[in-house]
Amino acid sequence: MHDVNILDMIHWPAGAIVVVDRGYLDFIRLQSLHQRHVFFFVRAKGNTRYTRVASCEADKSTGLRSDQSILLITPKSKLAYPDHLRRVSYRDPETDKFLLFFTNRSDLPALTIAEIYRNR
């Protein structure tokens, strides 16, 4: 069984936070989590097509590159996850690695999202 199928088998209580790598980027499953009021942080794939709805200021001295509200635009993705997503991009100052994250959590600072993922 592929690891992503485990998301269907676990009962996540409302308010839980699920932090997963990009192998778990499945918009149908993420929408299911979102509908159950479960928060997720997932590493994004660079080829995911979206349109930017809004942008917030990103303090680039912290490693943040962008903090955006987005909507998916490909027909399959838009049908699977029709709600807004938050897209955070970050360059890890220690490794110089560029990371993209999607989340359904909008109340946390973008740097906190990057730190939660980094410390998963």
Secondary structure, DSSP 8 states (H G I E B T S, - for coil): --GGGHHHHS---TT-EEEE-GGG--HHHHHHHHHTT-EEEEE--TT--EEEEEEE---GGGTEEEEEEEEE-SHHHHHH--S-EEEEEEE-TTT--EEEEEES--SS-HHHHHHHHHT-
